[in-house]
Each structure stands twice: as C-alpha cells, then as structure tokens.
Amino acid sequence: MRVLVLGAGFGGLELSSRLSEELGDAAEVVLVDRAEGFVFGFSKLDVMFGRTTADHVLHPYRDLVKPGVRFVPAAITAIDPAAKRVETDAGTFEADVLVVALGADLHPEATPGLVEAGHEFYSVPGAFAARRVLEEFPGGRVVVGVTSTPFKCPPAPSETALLVHDLLVERGLREQSEVALVMPLGAPIPPSPAASEAVLAAFAERGIEWHPETLVRALDPERRVAVLADGGEMPFDLFLGVPTHRVPRVVAESGLCVDGWVPVDPLTLETAHPDVYAVGDVTSVGTPKAGVFAEGQAAVVAERIVERHRAAGDAAATYDGTGVCYLELGRDEVARVEVTFRTGERPAGRFEAASTALGTDKAEFGSSRVRRWFGREWAAH
C-alpha cells in the first residue's frame, strides 16, 4: 500500500511517524514538501524576540529517516483527488491513500499597504526578519493587527503584544511607547473565558490597548495609519500584521474546496473522495487552525489507514476535537489551555494559570515531537 502525504507540518509529520511505527516497511509512505525543514509556530516568536537563533529552530527534512517513509523535496503542481494522483516538479506520484496536509498559505499582499508599511510575522521568513526590525526599533506606537479571518493560532497576536511589551521594557523604551492589539474576536481566546480573562488582565496591568471585534483592512504608508474595517484609523510607528490566509492554490484548483477550504467528515477527516483525507489548516473541520489540532487529526487518519492495511474490518478511530495550547503571558510565564471542539456543541475548555513550570512543559512538548519525528534531542532555546 502506498500512502501519499502532502505537506510535512504537524499533520504530515505525525501521520508519517505513526505509520512508520505501526507498519514499518510494510507500507510505502511518500511525504512531499517544498520547504527545507520544519519550524514550530512558537519557535518563530522565540527567534523574533531574540531568545534563540533561526538555525537552531529549523529541523531539516533531510534528517527525517524512518522505516517505510521517503521524503520527497518538491513543489506540488497539481492534485487529482479522484485518481489519487499528484504532479510535482520531481515527477508524478500515485497512491492508494492520499492525505492533504498542506496548511494555509499567507498573503500579505492581499492587504493594501501591508508589504510597504508593515511587517507580517506569521510566515517563517517574516518572523525571522521581524527580529532585526524589533532590535532596531527606537520606540513609539506598536500596533499588532489581524487583517483577515480565519487565521492560524488565535492566541499568537495576544502573545506577540505581551512579548513586545517585555522587549520594550527590557530596552528601556516602554515609557515612550504604546502597544495596541486589533483583533476580529470578541475575546482573546473565545473557547476559554478563563484564558481570555487572564490575557485581558495582563493587558490591563501592562497598559496594552485592546481593540476587539474589528479587522485591519489596509495600511496607509504615507500617513502611517492602519485603516480599520469599521472606518476608523489607528496611527502606528511599527505595525506587526497577521496576513490573509488562503488555501494553497494547488488545493483550490483540485476541486476539493468548498467556500475556500476542504470540507471533511469531522470524525474521520475523510473528504468526498474515497481514500482521500485532509487534516489541519487546509480543512474547514471546525477546530482552530493550529498545529496541535492537525496532529490529533493525523493520529486518527493514521489509525484508520493501519486498520485498512491490516484488513481489520471497519475503521473505528474517530477524532475527538481536543487540543492543547500553551499561552505566553510574558515575564517567562506560560499558561495552558485544553479545548475540545465537537460539531453542534459549544467548545469546552480547561485553563491552567500561568507559571514558570508550564514553561518547562511547553519546552518538553517541542522536544518530544522532535524526538519522535526526527529522532534526535532538541531544546527550544
């Protein structure tokens, strides 16, 4: 059996690892990604705020050596879900099972003025480039703004505002600066009222402006103002933006999408095509676009593929919608949120207040994944 996995993020790496552990060389897993390596979302902030270096947080795919798994460095040019055939610049691949885990592409150019006057920090290159911008920033008004929905990792803009505050304090620039956050959400972390209360309390304590339920529609490079969806304007000296997210073009052209994203069965992650699955940010499954949810979905798909291979009868594994998020609240303190999303139900969550001990847990979260996926030891900083 050949399993073709498109995308080597949280979903693709977890799926490939589980299939290797369960089936070894009994199955042929082909993992395709055009990137040089994998970077955790939280590592982008670590580099951005000077905690570590870009080289340290990049996990090269060349280090991925697992029984039954072959990594193919290639750009995907076409997907035929009916035939389970994929065209790449490294050749054509056909599969018995196809899994689309290509995430969401980022489009800063979709927001007028963002490329010219602001800095997006959601892509790996954007976050790494923002490090120098922050190092050289002389102080002034900093606006962290979301330009479109949906967007990955909903807590990240709040974390960024808090870490900007810490950096300005450390550099002796906070008293001459302002920090503001503009988000389309009514609360920083809507599924967890307790987490939102903790974030808003941290904002109040640090004097960070909170502007909920609005989007940044454009930047005016000449006047240095952000134009808001409600018609208002907000001046800035430094704008850190969350750019527009879209399904990758090759997925949009495959016919898999409805209303911009790939619909799947929320329990099985199956698409409308037999033996074609989709996991993670590329889907409209109903969970936040965050790596930990892609990982959980990939685990379910892996179990179903293993059961299919072993002819164990009807596959029983289903997705429970649960994910854990570590939340940076600044001052080296980390909180933890566990949330479960189920179709037709209100999200249920559990919040653990910020502590330095949870910072250790967060570091182990990253280290354990690198150990499983790449077979080596790694410390986040």
N, C-alpha and C positions, 0 to 999 in steps of 0.2 A: 504494500500500500504506500502510495506517495502522498504526503501532506505538504501542500504549498502554503507557506505563511508569508504574507505580505506585510512588512513592517517589523522592525526589531526594537520596539519600545517596550514598555511594561508588559503589554499583552503578548507580543510576539516572543519575547524572551522567556516569559513564564510558560507559555504554551510549548515552546521547543524544549525547554528543560524538563517539563513533566513528561512529554512524550519520550524523550531520551531515557529518563529514569524508568519508565514503565515498559517501554518496548525495545530500547536499545537499537541494534541493527536490524530488528525485525520489521521496522518501518523506515522509509526514506523521508526524512523531513528536510525540505528546502526552505531556508529562511532568506528572504530578499530585502535588502535595504540599501539606499544610496548613500547614507551617511557613513562617516569614518568610524563612529563609535556612539555609545550611549552616554547620556548625561541626565542624572536625576534633576527633577524640577527644583528641589531645594538647593542643589549644588549651584544652580545659576545664581541664586541670591547669595550664596556663600562667596562666589567669585566676585559678584557685583559689589559686595560690601567689604572686600578685602580680607576675608577670613582664610582664603586658600587660593590656589592658582588654577588657571584653566587646564593646564596639563594634568594636574592631579585628579580632576573630576571627570576627565574623559576616559571612558572604558572602551578601548578599541575592539571592534568586532573580530579582528584577526586573532584575538585571544580566546575566542569562543570555539572550544574544541570539545565536542560531546559525541558519544556513540549515536550513530544514526542521523546526525544533524550536519547539514552542509550549509555554510553561509555563502551567499552569492552577493557580492557588492555590485549593485546595478540599479539603474533608474527604470521604473516601470512605465511603459509607454501605452499599454492597452490591456484591459481586463475583459474577458468574455466569460461571465459567470455561468451561462448555460452550458458551455463546453468545458468549463473549469480550465481555461487556457489563458496564459498571461504572456504578453510580449514585453521584453526588456531590451536594453541596449547590450545585454550579454547573451541574448538568444531567447528562444521560446520555451516555456515550461507548461506541461500539462499535469493535472493532478487527479487523484481520486477524491480528495477533500481539499477545499480551498478555504483559507481563513484570511479575511481582510482586516488588518490591524494597522492601518496607515495613519491614524490620528487625524488631526486637523491642521491644515496649512494656515499660515499667518500672512495677513495682507495689510501692512502699514500704509501702503499707497492708496488703500481704499478710503482713508480718512484724509480729506484735503488738509494740507499743511503739516501733517504729522512727520513726514520724511524730512521736510525742510526745517521745521522749527522744534521738533520734539525728538524723543528717544524711546523706541519701543524696547521693552526689557523681557519679553516673553520668549523670543527665539534665543537659541544658544549664542549666536553671534551678537545679537542685540544686548543681551545681558552682560556678556563679556566686555563689549565696547562701553557699556554704561559705567564700568568700574573707573575708567580714566575720567569720564565726564564728572563723576561724583568726586574723585580725588582732586580735580581742578576747580570744582565749583566754589566760588568765593562767598557764597551766602546769598540769601534772597528768598523769593517766594517759590516753593516747590509744589507743583500740582501732580498728583498721581491720578490718572483718569482712565476710565474704561470707555472704549469707543464703539462697542457693538456687543450684542448677545447672540448666542451663548458664548461663554469664554471659559478657558481651562482654569482649574484650580481656583475657585471663587475666593478662598482666603488670601491668596497671594497679594492682591493690591493692598489689603489691610496690613499684611506683614511688611510690605515694602514701605508704607508710610511710617510704620513704627521703627523700622531699621534706618530710614532716612533721619528720623529724629535722633536716634542714638548716634549716628555718624556725625551729625551737626553738633551735638553736644560734645563729642569726643574731640572735634576740631575747633571747639570754641566759637562756633558760628551760630548757635541756636538762638541766642537773644536777638540777633539781627536778621533772623529768618522766620518764615512761616511755612507750615506744611498743611496741605489740604488733600482730601481724598474725595473723588467724584465717582459714584457707582450707581448702576441701574437698580440695585437691590434695595429693598426696604430695610434690611438689616445686614450687617457684615457677613453673617453666616446663617442664612434663614432656617436651615434644618435644625439648628441648635440654638434656641433662645439663650441658654446659659453661656454658650461661647460668644454669642453676639454681645451680651451684657458685659462680659469680660473685656472684649475688644473696645467697646464704647467707653468703658471706664478707663481703659488705658489711654484712649484718645483724649478724654477729658483731663486726665492727670497731666498729660504732656502738651496740652494745648494744640492738638491736631484737629483741624476743621473736618467735619463730616457732612457730606452733601449726598444724601441718599436719593434713590429713585430718579436719577437723571443720567444722561449719557453725554459724552463729549462728541459733538458732530464734526467739528473742524477746528483747526488752529489757524490763526492769522499771524503769519510770520513777521509782518511789518509792525503790527501793533502789539505783538507778543501777548495775545489773549486767546483763551480757549472759548469756542462758541458752543454753548450747551443746547441740548435738544429742546429745552423749554424757552429758548430765545435769549437766555441770559448769557453773560460773558464773565470770564474769570481771568484776571491777569496772571502771568507767570514769568519767572526768570528761568526755571527749569521745568520741563514737562516730561514726565515718565508715563508712557502710554501702554495700555493693553490693546493691541491691534485687533482688527476684524479677523474672525476665524471662519474658515470655509472648508468644506470637504475637499480633499485633493482633486484636482481637475480630472485625473485619470479615473477616479471613482465616479465622479459626476457623469463622465462620458460613458461609463459602463452600463448605465441603465439601472443600477442598484438603488439609486436615491429617490426619496420622496420628500418634497419640501426641503431639499438641501442636504439631507443626511440619510444614512442607511437604516431603514426600519428592520428590526429583528424581533423574534419572539423573546419577550423579556425573561422567560425562564430558561430557554435553551440556546439563545443567541443565534438561531437559525434565520437565514434570510428567506426570501420567497423561492430561492433555487435550492433543490436538493443537494445536500453535502456541501453547501456554501454557507459559511458562518461569517459574522463580523463582530468584533469586540472593540471596546474602548471609545475614544473620542470621535471616531468616524460614524458612530451609530447615534440613533435617537432613542436609546433604550430607556432613558428616564432618570439615570443617575448623573451626578456631576461629571464633567469632563476632567477626570483626574486619574493618574496612573494606577492608584490602588484599586480603583473600580475595574480598570482594564485587566489588572492582574487577577482579580476574582472571577471575572467573566472567562478569562483564558483557562483558568483551572477547571471550570465546568466544561468548556469545549474539549479540553484535553481528556477529561474523564469519558466524555461521550465518544470521542474518537477511539480511545482504548477499548471501550466496550464494543464498539462496532468491529474493530480489528479482531477481537477475541470471539466474535460471534456470541456474545453473552446475552443475547436477547435484546429487548427494547432498552435503550439507554435511559437510565433513571436519574442521572445527575441534573440538577436544576440550580439556577442562580438565585441567591437569597437577597441580593441588593445591598449587602453590607460592605462598608469600607471604613478605614481608619485614617484620620488626617492629623498630622502634627502641626501645631499652630505656633509660629514665632510671635512672642509678645514683647520682644526687645529685652535688653538687660540680661541676655543669656538665659532667659526663661522661656520654656516651651510648654504649651498646653496640648491636650489630646482630645479629639472628638471622634466618637464612633457613631455612625449614622446608618440606618437601614432604609432603603427606598423600595417600596413594593407598589406595583400598579394598583391604582384606586385607593391607596391608603396615604395618610399623612406621614411624612418621614418621622421616624423615631430615632432619637439620639441620646447619647450619654457623654457628658463633658467631665474631663479631669482638669482641675485648675492648674495653672502654670507653675512649674517648678524646675529647678536645675536637674533633678533626677529624670524628668521626662526628656530632657535634652540628651541624656545617655541612651534612653530608649529609642529616640529618633535616630541617633548615630548607629545603633545596632540594627535598626530597620534597614538602613542603607547597606551596612556591612554584610548583613545576612543575604541580601539579594545579590550583591557582587560575588559572594562566596558560592551561591547556588548557580548563578548564571555564567560566571566567568572563571570559577574555580580558583580564586585567589583571595588573599586577605586584603582588606582596604579599610582605612579610617577616613571619615568625612573631611577632617581638617588636617 
